[in-house]
């Protein structure tokens, strides 16, 4: 029996756009992308959080509907949604447990410690989205993997990803209840699929420079150690440029074509779309330096020295495409910077979608594919049409009528010669003049046949009774004639 196709669907709701992606998990790991659909979201999502729920719902439904067109008549039933927003941050906590005697550390022991984090962590008004174990200590000795180790105590340092409750609540409201929603922390998904294993181990800062927020995540020893969200993004530069008496759409275009985060040394000014290039440069450089400085400060806030971030910085997000921003970040942080790229285990056929702007949702999709169990799918197969068994037409056939006795051929042996018997004439039959009648859909021959079948027995009885009477009368007349002849002979 052929197994059904497995599909995975991911959704990213960011400040600039709502993006949906449809893919197929690959047997050897990774995912093949079949389709990417997007809608603008600048007016209904602010700082990564949904503001206008109904407008967001309308746009999400349009994205999902276009994805379904690619796999019609199948229907999407589950979506993996990336979590990001201004309120997201990490919260460290150490939890330990002491045993009465030496015992083996099992998975259930570690899971029990993680469950304690949810009940004991002090996150006022926050929602714990995910808990990541960072370090383990068994009998005060650091252990990379405590499972299977014997000891009398265990301590684990847990890093929880926390956000305001309204973040998840508004996503639940903006996605129809017919869909099963699974949540993925976007920063963790990107760290898992955009960073290399070497970068995660040596220490790497992942900077997601978006439209209205910038998320900074630091990975080391393969896990997330620090995360902070800055309420500033590339759209602030666009807003600044509107001070040059241009509309927002024109300011966005000027930023992309003429903006540069590195100040120019030429000192020359030219007219660009009706504004002086030096004025554009002043606004772009000032805001870019502010954003880069805040990114640089996150290293100090994390408590890590720069040598603990040996792999440098990986830059992603639409804002990272600003000319010269990567070089500005290198100058400020003194760390090497590279642009993020599509993971090697992701197959993307559409060359138009090979941009850095889709890296977030692609990472969410790859993480979702890794989370899915064998046989699970985000898409419901169409219900096969069951053909109703053909109803056999029951043909009612009339039994062949028994041949009627033709009384004209019945003869009686009178002793001398054969005498035909005249058939009886029904007293009820009247000779009527034939009339023309309209065809009412019934077969007169069928009615006559039915009449004959119903009255056949009665007619035969009448015929045989008449025949009997006739024969009796013939014999009586014959006896009388014999008696007369005998008397004449005697006389």
C-alpha positions as CSV (number, residue, x, y, z in Angstrom):
1,X,0.0,0.0,0.0
2,X,1.4,3.4,-1.0
3,X,2.1,5.7,2.0
4,X,0.6,9.2,1.9
5,X,2.7,12.2,1.0
6,X,4.1,14.1,4.0
7,X,3.9,17.9,4.0
8,X,5.1,20.6,6.3
9,X,3.8,24.2,6.5
10,X,5.4,27.1,8.3
11,X,4.3,30.7,8.9
12,X,6.2,33.8,9.9
13,X,4.3,36.9,11.1
14,X,6.8,39.8,11.1
15,X,6.5,43.6,11.1
16,X,7.0,43.9,7.3
17,X,5.3,40.8,5.9
18,X,3.4,37.6,6.6
19,X,5.1,34.7,4.8
20,X,3.9,31.1,4.4
21,X,6.0,28.3,3.0
22,X,5.0,24.7,2.0
23,X,7.6,21.9,1.9
24,X,8.1,18.2,1.9
25,X,10.5,16.6,4.5
26,X,13.3,14.6,2.9
27,X,14.2,11.1,3.9
28,X,17.8,11.9,4.7
29,X,16.9,15.0,6.7
30,X,16.2,18.5,5.5
31,X,13.2,19.7,3.5
32,X,12.3,20.5,-0.1
33,X,10.4,23.8,-0.6
34,X,7.4,23.7,-2.9
35,X,6.0,27.2,-2.6
36,X,6.5,30.5,-0.8
37,X,3.7,33.1,-0.5
38,X,3.8,36.5,1.2
39,X,1.5,39.4,2.2
40,X,2.5,42.9,3.5
41,X,1.9,43.3,7.2
42,X,3.3,46.8,8.1
43,X,-0.1,48.2,9.0
44,X,-1.3,45.3,11.2
45,X,1.9,44.0,12.9
46,X,4.1,46.4,15.0
47,X,7.4,45.4,16.5
48,X,6.8,41.8,15.6
49,X,3.5,41.7,17.6
50,X,0.1,41.5,16.1
51,X,-1.9,44.7,16.6
52,X,-4.9,44.4,14.2
53,X,-6.1,40.8,14.7
54,X,-8.8,40.8,12.1
55,X,-6.7,42.3,9.4
56,X,-3.9,39.9,10.2
57,X,-6.3,36.9,10.0
58,X,-7.5,38.0,6.6
59,X,-3.9,38.2,5.3
60,X,-3.0,34.9,6.9
61,X,-6.0,33.2,5.3
62,X,-5.0,34.5,1.9
63,X,-1.4,33.2,2.3
64,X,-2.7,29.7,3.3
65,X,-5.3,29.7,0.5
66,X,-2.5,30.3,-2.1
67,X,-0.4,27.6,-0.6
68,X,-3.4,25.2,-0.9
69,X,-3.7,26.0,-4.6
70,X,-0.4,24.3,-5.0
71,X,-1.6,21.0,-3.5
72,X,-5.3,21.1,-4.4
73,X,-7.6,19.3,-3.5
74,X,-5.6,18.7,-0.3
75,X,-6.2,21.0,2.6
76,X,-3.8,22.4,5.2
77,X,-4.7,21.4,8.7
78,X,-1.6,22.3,10.7
79,X,0.9,25.3,10.7
80,X,4.2,25.8,12.5
81,X,4.3,29.5,13.5
82,X,7.6,31.3,14.3
83,X,7.7,33.3,17.5
84,X,9.4,36.6,17.7
85,X,8.7,40.1,18.9
86,X,9.8,43.0,21.0
87,X,9.0,41.4,24.4
88,X,11.1,38.3,23.8
89,X,14.1,37.7,26.0
90,X,15.9,34.9,27.9
91,X,15.7,34.1,31.6
92,X,18.4,32.0,33.3
93,X,17.8,29.8,36.3
94,X,19.7,27.0,38.0
95,X,17.7,24.1,39.5
96,X,19.2,21.2,41.5
97,X,18.1,18.0,43.1
98,X,19.8,15.9,45.8
99,X,19.2,12.1,46.2
100,X,19.3,10.0,49.4
101,X,21.7,7.6,47.7
102,X,23.7,7.3,44.5
103,X,21.6,6.6,41.5
104,X,21.7,6.8,37.7
105,X,20.5,10.0,36.0
106,X,17.7,9.2,33.6
107,X,15.8,11.3,31.1
108,X,12.8,11.4,33.5
109,X,15.1,13.1,36.1
110,X,16.1,15.8,33.6
111,X,12.6,16.3,32.4
112,X,11.4,16.8,36.0
113,X,14.0,19.6,36.5
114,X,12.7,21.3,33.3
115,X,9.1,21.1,34.6
116,X,10.2,22.8,37.8
117,X,11.4,25.7,35.8
118,X,7.9,26.4,34.6
119,X,6.6,26.5,38.1
120,X,9.5,28.2,39.9
121,X,10.8,30.7,37.3
122,X,9.8,34.3,38.2
123,X,8.6,35.8,34.9
124,X,6.0,38.3,35.9
125,X,3.3,38.6,33.2
126,X,5.4,36.5,30.9
127,X,4.8,33.3,28.9
128,X,7.6,30.7,28.9
129,X,7.8,29.6,25.3
130,X,10.7,27.2,25.5
131,X,13.3,25.9,28.0
132,X,16.8,25.1,26.9
133,X,19.3,23.2,29.2
134,X,22.7,24.9,29.0
135,X,25.0,23.2,31.5
136,X,24.8,20.0,33.7
137,X,26.6,19.3,36.9
138,X,26.6,15.8,38.6
139,X,28.2,15.9,42.0
140,X,29.5,19.4,41.2
141,X,31.3,18.0,38.1
142,X,30.3,19.5,34.7
143,X,28.9,16.9,32.4
144,X,28.1,17.4,28.7
145,X,25.4,14.7,28.9
146,X,24.2,13.5,32.3
147,X,22.0,10.6,31.0
148,X,23.5,7.3,32.3
149,X,25.8,9.0,34.8
150,X,25.7,7.9,38.5
151,X,25.7,10.5,41.3
152,X,24.0,11.8,44.5
153,X,23.1,15.2,43.1
154,X,22.4,17.0,39.8
155,X,22.3,20.7,38.9
156,X,21.2,22.1,35.6
157,X,21.4,25.6,34.3
158,X,18.2,26.3,32.2
159,X,17.6,29.1,29.8
160,X,14.0,29.9,29.2
161,X,12.7,32.0,26.3
162,X,10.1,34.4,27.6
163,X,7.6,36.8,26.0
164,X,4.4,38.6,26.9
165,X,1.3,36.4,27.0
166,X,-0.4,38.7,24.4
167,X,2.2,37.5,21.8
168,X,0.9,34.0,21.6
169,X,-2.6,35.0,22.5
170,X,-3.0,37.3,19.4
171,X,-1.5,34.6,17.1
172,X,-4.1,32.2,18.4
173,X,-6.8,34.8,17.6
174,X,-5.4,35.6,14.1
175,X,-5.2,32.0,12.9
176,X,-8.5,30.1,12.4
177,X,-9.3,27.5,15.0
178,X,-9.5,24.9,12.2
179,X,-5.7,24.8,12.1
180,X,-3.6,23.0,14.6
181,X,-1.0,25.5,15.7
182,X,2.5,24.5,16.7
183,X,5.0,27.1,17.9
184,X,8.7,27.5,17.0
185,X,11.0,30.1,18.6
186,X,12.4,31.7,15.4
187,X,15.8,32.6,17.0
188,X,16.4,29.0,18.1
189,X,15.3,27.6,14.7
190,X,17.7,30.0,12.9
191,X,20.5,29.1,15.2
192,X,19.9,25.5,14.5
193,X,19.7,25.7,10.7
194,X,21.5,29.0,9.7
195,X,24.6,28.6,11.9
196,X,27.0,25.8,11.4
197,X,27.7,23.3,14.1
198,X,31.2,24.8,14.5
199,X,29.8,28.3,14.9
200,X,27.4,27.1,17.6
201,X,30.2,25.4,19.5
202,X,32.9,28.1,19.3
203,X,30.4,30.9,20.0
204,X,28.5,33.0,17.5
205,X,26.2,36.0,17.6
206,X,23.2,35.8,15.3
207,X,21.8,39.2,14.4
208,X,18.3,39.3,12.8
209,X,18.0,42.9,11.6
210,X,14.4,43.4,10.7
211,X,12.0,46.2,9.8
212,X,11.0,47.2,13.3
213,X,13.0,45.0,15.7
214,X,16.5,43.5,15.8
215,X,16.9,40.2,17.6
216,X,20.4,39.3,19.0
217,X,21.0,35.7,20.0
218,X,24.3,34.3,21.2
219,X,25.1,30.6,20.9
220,X,28.0,28.7,22.5
221,X,28.6,25.0,23.2
222,X,25.8,24.2,20.9
223,X,23.0,26.0,22.9
224,X,21.4,29.3,23.2
225,X,23.0,31.3,26.0
226,X,21.6,34.8,25.5
227,X,18.7,36.5,23.6
228,X,17.5,40.1,23.5
229,X,15.1,42.0,21.2
230,X,15.8,45.6,20.4
231,X,12.8,47.8,19.4
232,X,14.6,49.3,16.4
233,X,15.0,48.2,12.8
234,X,15.6,49.4,9.3
235,X,12.1,51.0,9.1
236,X,13.4,53.7,11.5
237,X,15.8,54.8,8.7
238,X,12.9,55.1,6.3
239,X,10.9,57.2,8.8
240,X,13.9,59.5,9.2
241,X,14.1,60.0,5.4
242,X,10.5,61.2,5.3
243,X,11.8,64.4,7.0
244,X,13.2,65.3,3.6
245,X,9.6,65.9,2.4
246,X,9.1,62.6,0.6
247,X,6.5,60.0,1.0
248,X,7.3,56.8,2.9
249,X,7.3,54.6,-0.3
250,X,9.8,57.0,-1.9
251,X,11.9,57.2,1.3
252,X,12.1,53.4,1.3
253,X,13.3,53.3,-2.3
254,X,15.9,56.1,-1.6
255,X,17.2,54.0,1.4
256,X,17.6,50.9,-0.8
257,X,19.2,52.6,-3.8
258,X,21.2,55.5,-2.3
259,X,21.6,54.8,1.5
260,X,24.9,53.7,2.9
261,X,25.7,53.0,6.6
262,X,29.4,54.0,6.0
263,X,29.8,57.8,5.7
264,X,31.2,59.0,2.4
265,X,34.5,60.9,2.3
266,X,33.9,62.6,-1.1
267,X,32.0,65.6,0.4
268,X,30.1,66.0,-2.9
269,X,26.3,66.2,-2.9
270,X,24.1,65.3,-5.8
271,X,20.4,65.4,-6.3
272,X,18.8,62.0,-5.8
273,X,15.0,61.8,-6.4
274,X,14.6,65.4,-5.6
275,X,16.8,65.4,-2.4
276,X,20.4,66.0,-1.7
277,X,22.6,62.9,-1.3
278,X,24.4,64.4,1.7
279,X,21.1,64.8,3.5
280,X,20.2,61.2,2.8
281,X,23.7,60.1,4.0
282,X,23.4,62.0,7.2
283,X,20.1,60.4,8.2
284,X,21.2,56.9,7.2
285,X,24.6,57.0,8.9
286,X,23.2,58.4,12.1
287,X,20.5,55.8,12.6
288,X,22.7,52.9,11.4
289,X,25.4,53.8,13.9
290,X,22.8,53.9,16.7
291,X,21.5,50.4,15.8
292,X,25.0,48.9,15.5
293,X,26.0,50.4,18.8
294,X,23.0,48.7,20.5
295,X,23.9,45.4,18.9
296,X,27.5,45.7,20.2
297,X,26.3,46.4,23.7
298,X,24.5,43.0,23.9
299,X,27.9,41.3,24.2
300,X,28.5,43.0,27.5
301,X,25.0,42.4,28.7
302,X,25.4,38.6,28.0
303,X,28.4,38.5,30.4
304,X,30.6,36.9,27.7
305,X,33.9,38.2,26.6
306,X,34.5,38.7,22.9
307,X,36.9,35.7,22.8
308,X,33.9,33.5,23.7
309,X,32.3,34.6,20.4
310,X,35.2,33.3,18.3
311,X,33.0,32.5,15.3
312,X,31.9,36.1,14.9
313,X,28.5,37.4,13.8
314,X,26.0,36.0,11.3
315,X,23.8,38.8,9.9
316,X,20.3,38.0,8.5
317,X,17.0,40.0,8.0
318,X,15.8,42.5,5.4
319,X,17.6,45.4,7.2
320,X,20.9,43.7,6.8
321,X,20.8,44.5,3.0
322,X,21.5,48.1,3.8
323,X,24.6,49.1,2.0
324,X,27.7,49.0,4.2
325,X,25.9,47.9,7.4
326,X,27.9,44.7,7.6
327,X,31.2,46.6,7.5
328,X,29.9,49.1,10.1
329,X,29.1,46.2,12.4
330,X,32.5,44.7,12.0
331,X,34.1,48.0,12.8
332,X,32.1,48.5,16.0
333,X,32.2,44.9,17.4
334,X,35.7,44.0,16.1
335,X,34.2,40.6,15.1
336,X,34.0,39.2,11.6
337,X,30.6,39.3,10.0
338,X,29.1,37.1,7.4
339,X,25.6,37.0,5.8
340,X,23.4,34.1,6.5
341,X,22.5,31.8,3.7
342,X,20.0,29.1,2.9
343,X,21.0,25.8,4.7
344,X,22.5,23.1,2.6
345,X,19.8,20.6,3.5
346,X,17.1,22.8,2.1
347,X,16.1,22.3,-1.5
348,X,14.7,25.5,-3.1
349,X,13.8,25.4,-6.8
350,X,12.5,28.9,-7.2
351,X,15.5,31.1,-7.9
352,X,13.4,34.3,-7.3
353,X,13.1,33.2,-3.7
354,X,16.8,32.8,-3.0
355,X,16.9,36.0,-1.0
356,X,18.0,36.6,2.5
357,X,14.6,38.0,3.3
358,X,13.1,34.5,3.5
359,X,15.7,32.9,5.7
360,X,13.6,33.2,8.9
361,X,10.6,31.3,7.5
362,X,12.9,28.7,5.8
363,X,14.6,28.1,9.2
364,X,11.1,27.7,10.8
365,X,10.1,25.2,8.1
366,X,13.4,23.2,8.6
367,X,12.9,23.1,12.3
368,X,9.2,22.0,11.9
369,X,10.3,19.2,9.6
370,X,12.8,18.0,12.2
371,X,10.1,18.1,14.9
372,X,7.5,16.1,13.0
373,X,7.1,12.4,13.7
374,X,7.1,9.8,10.9
375,X,3.8,9.7,9.2
376,X,2.7,13.2,10.5
377,X,1.6,15.8,8.0
378,X,0.4,19.3,8.0
379,X,-1.9,18.5,5.0
380,X,-5.1,16.4,4.9
381,X,-5.4,14.1,2.0
382,X,-8.7,14.3,0.1
383,X,-11.3,11.7,1.1
384,X,-11.4,9.1,-1.7
385,X,-14.7,8.9,-3.5
386,X,-16.5,5.6,-2.7
387,X,-18.4,4.4,-5.7
388,X,-21.9,3.2,-4.8
389,X,-22.5,-0.4,-6.0
390,X,-24.5,-0.5,-9.1
391,X,-28.2,-1.4,-8.5
392,X,-29.1,-4.2,-10.8
393,X,-32.3,-3.6,-12.6
394,X,-34.8,-6.2,-11.8
395,X,-36.6,-7.2,-15.0
396,X,-40.0,-8.6,-14.3
397,X,-40.8,-11.1,-16.9
398,X,-44.3,-12.5,-17.4
399,X,-44.6,-16.2,-17.4
400,X,-45.6,-17.5,-20.8
401,X,-49.3,-17.9,-21.0
402,X,-50.5,-21.4,-21.3
403,X,-51.8,-22.1,-24.7
404,X,-55.6,-21.7,-24.8
405,X,-57.6,-24.6,-25.9
406,X,-59.0,-23.8,-29.3
407,X,-62.5,-25.2,-28.9
408,X,-63.0,-25.2,-32.6
409,X,-60.6,-28.2,-32.8
410,X,-62.2,-30.2,-30.0
411,X,-64.2,-33.1,-31.3
412,X,-66.5,-35.6,-29.7
413,X,-66.6,-39.2,-30.6
414,X,-70.3,-39.9,-31.1
415,X,-69.7,-43.3,-32.4
416,X,-70.6,-42.5,-36.0
417,X,-68.6,-39.4,-37.0
418,X,-66.6,-36.5,-35.6
419,X,-68.7,-33.5,-34.8
420,X,-67.1,-30.1,-34.1
421,X,-68.2,-28.3,-30.9
422,X,-68.9,-24.6,-31.2
423,X,-67.0,-22.6,-28.6
424,X,-69.1,-20.8,-26.0
425,X,-69.7,-17.1,-26.6
426,X,-69.3,-14.9,-23.5
427,X,-72.5,-13.2,-22.6
428,X,-70.7,-10.2,-21.2
429,X,-68.9,-9.3,-24.4
430,X,-70.6,-6.8,-26.5
431,X,-69.8,-5.9,-30.0
432,X,-68.9,-2.2,-29.9
433,X,-67.9,0.1,-32.5
434,X,-64.1,0.8,-32.3
435,X,-63.3,4.3,-31.1
436,X,-60.1,6.3,-31.4
437,X,-58.6,6.9,-28.0
438,X,-55.5,8.9,-26.9
439,X,-52.4,7.0,-26.1
440,X,-52.3,7.0,-22.2
441,X,-48.9,5.2,-21.9
442,X,-50.4,1.8,-21.1
443,X,-50.2,-1.3,-23.3
444,X,-53.6,-2.6,-24.1
445,X,-52.2,-5.9,-25.1
446,X,-50.6,-6.2,-21.7
447,X,-54.0,-5.5,-20.1
448,X,-55.7,-8.1,-22.2
449,X,-53.1,-10.7,-21.4
450,X,-53.5,-10.0,-17.7
451,X,-57.3,-10.3,-18.0
452,X,-56.9,-13.6,-19.8
453,X,-54.5,-14.9,-17.1
454,X,-56.9,-13.9,-14.3
455,X,-59.9,-15.5,-16.0
456,X,-58.2,-18.5,-17.7
457,X,-59.2,-20.9,-15.0
458,X,-62.8,-19.7,-15.0
459,X,-63.1,-19.9,-18.8
460,X,-61.7,-23.4,-18.9
461,X,-64.2,-24.6,-16.3
462,X,-67.0,-23.1,-18.4
463,X,-65.8,-24.7,-21.6
464,X,-65.4,-28.2,-20.0
465,X,-68.8,-27.9,-18.3
466,X,-70.4,-27.0,-21.6
467,X,-68.5,-29.8,-23.3
468,X,-69.7,-32.2,-20.7
469,X,-73.3,-31.1,-21.2
470,X,-73.0,-31.4,-24.9
471,X,-71.6,-35.0,-24.8
472,X,-74.2,-36.1,-22.3
473,X,-77.0,-34.8,-24.6
474,X,-75.5,-36.6,-27.6
475,X,-75.4,-39.9,-25.8
476,X,-79.0,-39.4,-24.5
477,X,-80.2,-38.7,-28.1
478,X,-78.2,-41.8,-29.3
479,X,-79.8,-44.1,-26.7
480,X,-83.3,-42.9,-27.7
481,X,-82.7,-43.7,-31.4
482,X,-81.4,-47.2,-30.5
483,X,-84.5,-48.0,-28.5
484,X,-86.8,-47.0,-31.4
485,X,-85.0,-49.2,-33.8
486,X,-85.3,-52.2,-31.4
487,X,-89.0,-51.7,-31.0
488,X,-89.5,-51.6,-34.7
489,X,-87.7,-54.9,-35.1
490,X,-89.8,-56.5,-32.5
491,X,-93.0,-55.3,-34.1
